[in-house]
Amino acid sequence: MNYKETATSILSLIGGKENISHLEHCSTRLRFTLKNNDLVETEKLEKVHGVIGVRQNVQCQVIIGNDVVEVYDEMKVLLGELPQNDGPKEKQKWGTVLLDFVISIFQPLIPAIAGGGVLKSLLLLASVTGLMSDQSQTYQILNLIGGAPLYFLPILVAMTTANKLKVNQLVAVSAVGALILPDLTTMLTEGTNFLGFGLTNIAYASQVFPAILTVLFYAQVEKLFTKYSPKPIRIFFVPMMSLLITVPIALLILGPLGYNVGTVFSTVIIWLYTHFGWVATAVLAAVLPFMVVTGMHKAMIPYAVSSMSEIGAELLYLPASLAHNIAESGACFAVSIKTKDQKLRSTAVSAGISALFGITEPALYGVTILNKRVLYSVMFASLVGGGFAGIMAIKAFALVGPGLASITMFVDKVNPMNLIWAFVTLGISFGVGFLSVLFVYKDETALEIADGMEMSSESGIEQLISPVAGKVISLTEVNDDVFSSGLIGDGIGIIPEDNVLVAPEAAEITMVFETKHALGLKMNNGAEILFHIGINTVQLGGEGFEAFVKVGDKVVKGQKLMAFDLAKIKAAGFDPTIVCVVTNKEAYHVHSSHYSEMVTNQTDILSIVPII
């Protein structure tokens, strides 16, 4: 992938720099908060090399996969300083705005929390197996390093919240940092008051919601004093007054309120887990494919972060994610064995490996959602694996995507079997996902035949033979941006070895271009097909082309449509590739399993299936 080209193409198709108010990324996606979502050209965006898929919900999510960091870095270079968000904004529902705010705050925290959490879990594993004593100074120092991100979580949250609100980040951090000063913590423990008001004894280290509320309040104070402060003294007066007002209010009101919000969060989840147990984990695991596809799984992050900071573990989301991630992996590997589509096989193998290590977007967008039987198998395997994880009451101790490499996140010194049951969950989810797909999966064309569906207009499905002998290539390999981008439609390219174009199935001729280098057909199921002989061959002015049909003619399968002089096309310096595309692509699935193969004009190469 050329990261710069990918980033440039994405930027141009989401409305340009001026349409972006916020950018961040997660493990597989670029996440844009846009001023006007209507400017996004989704279909073109999905055709950009390196883009796996596009989802517009709370944010515009461009799914990249494992190369997301490199594309993000190039995007940051292209964006530089984002323009001030002072223009007209698209009106959004309050729920959408809230969720965008939450994701923007919590998503950037994941790398630090995950890194520290996995380090602590590895240390626990070393201690449990006797490789390192937990009483040694080396262990204790490394354990403090691993715990630092969680301890300083209020500071990290202050940074991301200030960044989202576009206020002075350093002053915001200073305001929240005051809450975890060692001397202040000691005073709160011993009991103290401010201006005669008693302060609640709360340990603000590792707390999330007090920091968010503090920065939200600080943002309003900063804007107020910036507006009315004389410019000559603004540089120190605004921060001074903001700190002077914000920190006491945080200690008196916002801190206790935020602390109670976090406590309620954890209490509700523990109540649900206590009363519904393994059923909650199983159901969540089963619906995770839909949550991940839409990006709504990010809404679980505040709960998971709060749970980690409150009770030091997470009981529901991460065990369910382990079951789902590994089920995706098993399903993908089964697809790679069963499919005859070389391109799908390659995608399934790489996606299966990614899912095994906790990254499921390539599997979901490249394999799972393209075939209902695979999707149902993944949901079933996730349900079974999640149910087992719930029955065994597995706990996670690091906020990171569960997978084979991060399995130490389930190390529990108090309960050594926690890790064992996590491995069993991994095995069950993989095995059920693999076996169920192995038994039920069939390629699209084979599936239709097996179900007794005739490839005719009665079923709405058309199976086309190659219109010419030659080598089949992917549309993305066609040397023309208009065709390769899918702008005209979905289909294939054929590098011809013959000089006669025949009808791929019974149809009606709807267009014969005057220079005879292109013609259109309408199939019995309503699909409209364009054949374009060669690239830029319109410049030949019709020389070397002969048409045997006219508009309105009814043709039968194998009937001669057009002759062309292949040698003349090549001699003139033109690419002879024949493009075959379904132009009303929004109504049909187009499928081929013959990429890179040599075919004759008797070979079935294309399935056109109506979208129901």
TILOMI-741799 format. One line per 10 residues: number of its first residue (from 1); their letters; for each residue y, z, x of C-alpha. Coordinates in steps of 0.25 Angstrom, whole numbers, plus 2048, in hexadecimal, padded with zeros to 3 digits. Example, Ala and Ser with C-alpha at 12.3 -4.5 7.8 and 13.67 -1.06 7.14 Angstrom:
2
1> AS> 7EE/81F/831 | 7FC/81D/837
//
This chain:
612
1> MNYKETATSI> 800/800/800 | 80E/7FD/805 | 815/80A/800 | 823/805/801 | 820/7F8/7F9 | 819/801/7EE | 824/80B/7EE | 82E/800/7ED | 827/7F9/7E1 | 825/806/7DA
11> LSLIGGKENI> 834/809/7DB | 838/7FC/7D6 | 82F/7FD/7CA | 833/80B/7C5 | 842/807/7C4 | 847/809/7D2 | 84D/815/7DA | 857/817/7CF | 84D/81A/7C4 | 846/825/7CC
21> SHLEHCSTRL> 84B/834/7CB | 83F/83B/7D1 | 833/837/7DA | 827/83F/7DF | 819/83C/7E1 | 80B/843/7DF | 7FE/840/7E5 | 7FD/832/7E0 | 80A/82F/7D8 | 818/82C/7DA
31> RFTLKNNDLV> 81F/833/7CF | 82D/82E/7CA | 837/835/7C1 | 83E/829/7BB | 84C/827/7B4 | 846/81C/7AB | 837/81A/7AA | 839/80D/7A3 | 83D/806/7B0 | 82E/808/7B5
41> ETEKLEKVHG> 827/7FB/7B6 | 819/801/7B4 | 810/7F5/7B4 | 817/7EF/7C1 | 816/7FD/7C7 | 807/7FE/7C5 | 806/7F1/7CC | 80D/7F6/7D9 | 803/7F6/7E5 | 7FF/805/7E7
51> VIGVRQNVQC> 803/80A/7D9 | 7F6/80F/7D2 | 7FD/811/7C5 | 80A/816/7BD | 80C/821/7B3 | 818/824/7AC | 818/831/7A5 | 822/83C/7AA | 824/835/7B7 | 822/827/7BB
61> QVIIGNDVVE> 815/829/7C3 | 811/81E/7CD | 803/820/7D2 | 801/81C/7E0 | 7F5/824/7E5 | 7F2/829/7F3 | 7FE/821/7F9 | 808/828/7F0 | 80F/830/7FB | 811/823/803
71> VYDEMKVLLG> 817/81C/7F7 | 820/828/7F4 | 825/829/802 | 829/81A/801 | 82F/81C/7F3 | 838/828/7F8 | 83D/81F/803 | 841/814/7F8 | 847/81F/7EF | 84F/826/7FA
81> ELPQNDGPKE> 858/830/7F2 | 856/82E/7E3 | 862/82A/7DB | 869/835/7D3 | 862/837/7C5 | 870/836/7BE | 86D/829/7B6 | 868/828/7A8 | 85A/82E/7A6 | 84F/82A/79D
91> KQKWGTVLLD> 84D/835/793 | 840/83C/794 | 839/847/78C | 83A/855/791 | 82C/856/793 | 82C/84A/79C | 838/850/7A4 | 831/85D/7A6 | 824/857/7AB | 82B/84E/7B5
101> FVISIFQPLI> 833/85B/7BA | 826/863/7BB | 81F/858/7C2 | 82B/855/7CC | 82B/864/7D0 | 81C/867/7D1 | 816/859/7D7 | 81D/85A/7E4 | 817/868/7E6 | 809/864/7E6
111> PAIAGGGVLK> 807/85F/7F5 | 80C/86D/7FA | 804/875/7F1 | 7F8/86D/7F2 | 7F9/86D/802 | 7FB/87C/802 | 7F0/87F/7F8 | 7E5/876/7FF | 7E8/87D/80C | 7E6/88B/805
121> SLLLLASVTG> 7D9/886/7FF | 7D4/881/80C | 7D7/88E/813 | 7D0/895/807 | 7C4/88C/80A | 7C4/88F/819 | 7C5/89E/815 | 7B9/89D/80B | 7B0/896/815 | 7B3/89F/820
131> LMSDQSQTYQ> 7BB/895/829 | 7C7/89D/829 | 7CA/8AC/826 | 7D5/8AE/81C | 7D9/8BA/824 | 7DD/8B2/830 | 7EC/8AF/833 | 7E9/8A0/834 | 7E3/8A0/826 | 7EF/8A9/820
141> ILNLIGGAPL> 7F9/8A0/826 | 7F3/893/821 | 7F1/89A/813 | 800/89D/813 | 803/88E/817 | 7FA/889/80B | 801/893/802 | 80F/890/806 | 811/884/7FB | 80D/88D/7F0
151> YFLPILVAMT> 815/899/7F5 | 822/890/7F6 | 81F/889/7E9 | 82C/88E/7E3 | 834/887/7EF | 82C/87A/7ED | 82E/87A/7DE | 83D/87C/7E1 | 83D/870/7EA | 836/867/7E0
161> TANKLKVNQL> 83E/86C/7D4 | 84C/86A/7DB | 848/85C/7E0 | 845/859/7D1 | 852/85F/7CC | 85A/859/7D7 | 860/865/7DC | 862/86C/7EA | 854/86E/7EE | 857/878/7F9
171> VAVSAVGALI> 860/881/7F0 | 855/880/7E6 | 84B/884/7F0 | 854/890/7F5 | 855/895/7E6 | 846/895/7E4 | 843/89A/7F2 | 84B/8A7/7EF | 841/8AB/7E5 | 836/8AB/7F0
181> LPDLTTMLTE> 83E/8B2/7FB | 835/8BD/801 | 840/8C8/800 | 843/8C4/7F1 | 834/8C4/7EE | 833/8D2/7F4 | 83F/8D7/7EC | 839/8D1/7DF | 82C/8D8/7E2 | 833/8E6/7E4
191> GTNFLGFGLT> 83B/8E4/7D8 | 84A/8DF/7D8 | 855/8DB/7CF | 861/8D1/7CF | 86E/8D5/7C9 | 867/8E0/7C2 | 85C/8D7/7BC | 84E/8DA/7C1 | 847/8CE/7C8 | 838/8CB/7C4
201> NIAYASQVFP> 82E/8CD/7CF | 829/8BF/7D1 | 823/8B9/7DE | 829/8AB/7DD | 821/8A5/7E8 | 817/89A/7E3 | 81F/89A/7D6 | 822/88D/7CF | 82A/88E/7C2 | 834/898/7C7
211> AILTVLFYAQ> 838/88E/7D2 | 839/883/7C8 | 842/88B/7BE | 84B/890/7CA | 84E/882/7CF | 850/87D/7C1 | 85B/887/7BF | 860/885/7CD | 862/876/7CA | 86B/879/7BE
221> VEKLFTKYSP> 873/884/7C6 | 875/87A/7D2 | 87A/86F/7C8 | 884/878/7C2 | 88A/87D/7CF | 88A/86F/7D5 | 892/86A/7C9 | 89D/875/7C9 | 89D/879/7D8 | 8A9/874/7E1
231> KPIRIFFVPM> 8A4/86A/7EA | 8A9/870/7F7 | 8A0/87C/7F5 | 894/876/7ED | 88B/875/7F9 | 889/884/7FA | 88F/889/7ED | 885/882/7E4 | 878/887/7EC | 87E/895/7ED
241> MSLLITVPIA> 881/896/7DE | 874/88F/7DA | 86C/899/7E2 | 874/8A5/7DE | 871/8A2/7CF | 863/89B/7D0 | 85B/8A6/7D8 | 85F/8B2/7CF | 85D/8AB/7C2 | 84F/8A6/7C8
251> LLILGPLGYN> 84C/8B5/7CC | 850/8BA/7BE | 84C/8B0/7B5 | 846/8A3/7BA | 83C/8A9/7C4 | 835/8B2/7BA | 835/8A7/7AF | 82F/89D/7B8 | 825/8A7/7BD | 820/8AA/7AF
261> VGTVFSTVII> 81F/89B/7AC | 816/899/7B7 | 80E/8A5/7B3 | 80D/8A0/7A5 | 808/892/7AA | 7FD/899/7B2 | 7F9/8A2/7A7 | 7F8/897/79D | 7EF/88F/7A6 | 7E6/89B/7A9
271> WLYTHFGWVA> 7E5/89E/79A | 7E1/88F/797 | 7D7/890/7A2 | 7D1/89D/79E | 7D0/899/78F | 7CB/88A/791 | 7C6/88B/79F | 7BE/87F/7A4 | 7C1/877/797 | 7D0/876/79B
281> TAVLAAVLPF> 7CC/872/7A9 | 7C2/867/7A4 | 7CC/861/79A | 7D7/861/7A4 | 7CE/85A/7AE | 7CA/84F/7A4 | 7D9/84C/7A0 | 7DE/84B/7AE | 7DC/83C/7AF | 7E6/83A/7A4
291> MVVTGMHKAM> 7EF/845/7AA | 7EF/83F/7B8 | 7F1/830/7B3 | 7FE/835/7AB | 802/83E/7B7 | 802/84A/7AD | 7F9/852/7B6 | 805/855/7BE | 80A/85E/7B2 | 7FE/868/7B7
301> IPYAVSSMSE> 805/86A/7C4 | 80F/875/7C0 | 803/87D/7BA | 7FB/87B/7C6 | 806/87F/7D0 | 809/88B/7C7 | 7FA/88F/7C6 | 7F9/88E/7D5 | 806/897/7D7 | 802/8A1/7CD
311> IGAELLYLPA> 7F3/8A3/7CE | 7F0/89C/7DB | 7E6/892/7D5 | 7E5/887/7CA | 7DA/888/7C0 | 7DB/87B/7B7 | 7E2/86F/7BC | 7DD/86D/7CA | 7CE/870/7C7 | 7D0/866/7BB
321> SLAHNIAESG> 7D6/85C/7C5 | 7CA/85E/7CF | 7C1/859/7C4 | 7C9/84D/7C0 | 7CD/849/7CE | 7BE/849/7D2 | 7B9/842/7C5 | 7C3/837/7C8 | 7BD/835/7D6 | 7AF/835/7D1
331> ACFAVSIKTK> 7B2/82B/7C6 | 7B9/822/7D0 | 7AD/821/7DA | 7A4/81E/7CE | 7AD/812/7CA | 7AD/80D/7D8 | 79E/80C/7D7 | 79D/806/7CA | 7A9/7FC/7CA | 7A7/7EE/7CE
341> DQKLRSTAVS> 7B6/7EC/7D0 | 7B9/7ED/7DF | 7C8/7F1/7DD | 7C4/7FC/7D3 | 7B9/801/7DD | 7C3/802/7E8 | 7CD/809/7DF | 7C2/813/7DA | 7BD/817/7E8 | 7CB/81A/7ED
351> AGISALFGIT> 7CF/821/7E0 | 7C2/829/7E0 | 7C5/82E/7EE | 7D3/832/7EA | 7CF/839/7DE | 7C4/841/7E6 | 7D0/846/7EE | 7D8/84A/7E2 | 7E1/83E/7DF | 7DD/837/7D2
361> EPALYGVTIL> 7E8/82D/7CF | 7E1/821/7D6 | 7D4/824/7CF | 7DB/826/7C1 | 7E4/819/7C2 | 7DA/811/7CA | 7CD/814/7C3 | 7CD/81E/7B8 | 7D7/81A/7AE | 7D2/80B/7AF
371> NKRVLYSVMF> 7C4/80E/7A9 | 7C2/817/79D | 7B4/81B/7A1 | 7B9/820/7AF | 7C4/828/7A8 | 7BA/82E/79E | 7B1/831/7AA | 7BC/838/7B2 | 7C0/840/7A6 | 7B2/845/7A3
381> ASLVGGGFAG> 7AF/848/7B2 | 7BD/850/7B3 | 7B9/857/7A6 | 7AB/85B/7AC | 7B1/85F/7BA | 7BD/866/7B4 | 7B4/86E/7AA | 7AB/873/7B6 | 7B8/877/7BE | 7BD/87E/7B2
391> IMAIKAFALV> 7B0/885/7B0 | 7AF/88A/7BE | 7BE/88E/7BE | 7C2/886/7CA | 7CF/88A/7D0 | 7D8/882/7D9 | 7E1/888/7E4 | 7E9/87C/7E9 | 7F2/872/7E0 | 7EC/865/7E5
401> GPGLASITMF> 7E4/859/7DF | 7D6/85E/7DF | 7CC/856/7E7 | 7C2/856/7F2 | 7CC/858/7FD | 7D3/863/7F6 | 7C7/86A/7F0 | 7CB/877/7F8 | 7D5/879/7EE | 7CA/880/7E6
411> VDKVNPMNLI> 7C7/88A/7F1 | 7C7/898/7EB | 7C4/8A4/7F5 | 7C2/8AD/7E9 | 7B8/8A3/7E3 | 7B1/89A/7ED | 7AA/893/7E2 | 7B7/88D/7DD | 7B6/882/7E8 | 7A7/880/7E5
421> WAFVTLGISF> 7AA/87E/7D6 | 7B5/874/7DA | 7AC/86C/7E2 | 7A2/86C/7D7 | 7AD/867/7CD | 7B0/85C/7D7 | 7A2/858/7D7 | 7A0/858/7C8 | 7AD/851/7C6 | 7A9/846/7D0
431> GVGFLSVLFV> 79B/845/7CB | 79E/844/7BC | 7A9/83A/7BF | 7A1/831/7C8 | 794/831/7BF | 79B/82F/7B2 | 7A3/823/7B7 | 797/81E/7BE | 78F/81D/7B1 | 79A/819/7A7
441> YKDETALEIA> 7A4/810/7B0 | 7A3/801/7AF | 7AD/7F6/7B3 | 7B6/7F1/7A8 | 7AF/7E4/7A6 | 7A1/7E9/7A7 | 7A5/7F5/79E | 7A9/7EB/793 | 79D/7E3/794 | 794/7EF/794
451> DGMEMSSESG> 79B/7F4/787 | 797/7E6/780 | 7A5/7E1/780 | 7A6/7D2/780 | 7B0/7CC/78A | 7B7/7C4/77F | 7C3/7C5/775 | 7BA/7CD/76C | 7BB/7D9/775 | 7C9/7D6/77A
461> IEQLISPVAG> 7C3/7D5/788 | 7C4/7C8/791 | 7BB/7C5/79D | 7C1/7BA/7A5 | 7BA/7B1/7AF | 7C2/7AD/7BB | 7CB/7A1/7B8 | 7C8/79B/7C6 | 7BE/79D/7D2 | 7C4/7A6/7DD
471> KVISLTEVND> 7C7/7B4/7E2 | 7CC/7BE/7D9 | 7D7/7C7/7DE | 7DF/7D3/7D8 | 7EC/7CF/7D1 | 7F3/7D8/7DC | 7EE/7CF/7E7 | 7F5/7C3/7E0 | 801/7BE/7E9 | 80B/7BE/7DE
481> DVFSSGLIGD> 813/7CB/7DB | 814/7C7/7CC | 805/7C6/7CA | 800/7D1/7D4 | 80A/7DB/7CE | 803/7D9/7C0 | 810/7D5/7BA | 80A/7C9/7B3 | 7FD/7D0/7AF | 7F0/7D6/7B4
491> GIGIIPEDNV> 7E5/7CD/7BA | 7E0/7C7/7C7 | 7E2/7BC/7D1 | 7D8/7B1/7D5 | 7D8/7AA/7E2 | 7D2/79C/7DE | 7C7/795/7E4 | 7C7/78A/7D9 | 7D2/781/7D3 | 7CF/783/7C4
501> LVAPEAAEIT> 7D4/78E/7BB | 7CB/790/7AE | 7CC/799/7A2 | 7C7/7A7/7A5 | 7C3/7A9/796 | 7C6/7A2/788 | 7D5/7A3/786 | 7E1/79B/781 | 7EB/794/78B | 7F9/79B/789
511> MVFETKHALG> 801/795/795 | 7FF/789/79F | 80B/78A/7A9 | 811/77C/7AB | 80E/77C/7BA | 7FF/77F/7B6 | 7FE/78A/7C0 | 7FD/795/7B5 | 7F7/796/7A7 | 7F5/7A1/79C
521> LKMNNGAEIL> 7EA/7A5/793 | 7E8/7AE/788 | 7DA/7B4/786 | 7D3/7B7/779 | 7D6/7C6/77B | 7E5/7C3/77C | 7E6/7C5/78B | 7F0/7BB/791 | 7EC/7B6/79F | 7F4/7AE/7A9
531> FHIGINTVQL> 7EE/7A6/7B4 | 7F7/7A2/7C0 | 7F2/798/7CA | 7F8/79C/7D8 | 804/7A3/7DC | 811/79C/7DB | 80A/78F/7D7 | 814/78C/7CD | 81C/785/7D8 | 811/77A/7D9
541> GGEGFEAFVK> 817/775/7CC | 809/772/7C6 | 804/76A/7D2 | 7F5/76D/7D3 | 7F3/773/7C6 | 7ED/76D/7B9 | 7EB/774/7AC | 7E0/771/7A2 | 7E5/779/796 | 7F2/77B/78E
551> VGDKVVKGQK> 7F8/786/786 | 7F1/789/77A | 7E3/784/77F | 7D7/78D/77C | 7CE/78E/789 | 7C0/793/78B | 7BA/79B/796 | 7B9/792/7A3 | 7C2/787/79E | 7CA/780/7A8
561> LMAFDLAKIK> 7D9/784/7A7 | 7E0/77F/7B4 | 7DD/778/7C1 | 7E5/77A/7CE | 7E5/775/7DC | 7E2/780/7E4 | 7E4/779/7F1 | 7F2/774/7ED | 7F6/782/7E9 | 7F2/788/7F7
571> AAGFDPTIVC> 7F8/77C/7FE | 805/77F/7F8 | 805/78D/7FD | 802/794/7F0 | 7F9/7A0/7ED | 7EE/79A/7E4 | 7EA/7A7/7DE | 7E8/7A6/7CF | 7ED/7B2/7C7 | 7E7/7B6/7BA
581> VVTNKEAYHV> 7EE/7C1/7B2 | 7EE/7C7/7A4 | 7FD/7C6/7A0 | 7FC/7D0/794 | 7F6/7DA/79D | 7FC/7E6/795 | 7F1/7E3/78B | 7E5/7E1/794 | 7DD/7E7/79F | 7DA/7DD/7AA
591> HSSHYSEMVT> 7CD/7DF/7B3 | 7C6/7D8/7BE | 7BB/7DC/7C8 | 7BB/7D0/7D0 | 7C6/7D2/7DA | 7C4/7CC/7E8 | 7B8/7C4/7E2 | 7B6/7B5/7E2 | 7B3/7B0/7D4 | 7B0/7A3/7CD
601> NQTDILSIVP> 7B6/79E/7C0 | 7AA/7A4/7B8 | 7AC/7B2/7BD | 7B1/7BD/7B4 | 7BD/7C3/7BB | 7C6/7CA/7B1 | 7C5/7D3/7A5 | 7D1/7D4/79B | 7CF/7E0/792 | 7D9/7E3/787
611> II> 7E0/7F1/788 | 7DD/7F8/77C
//
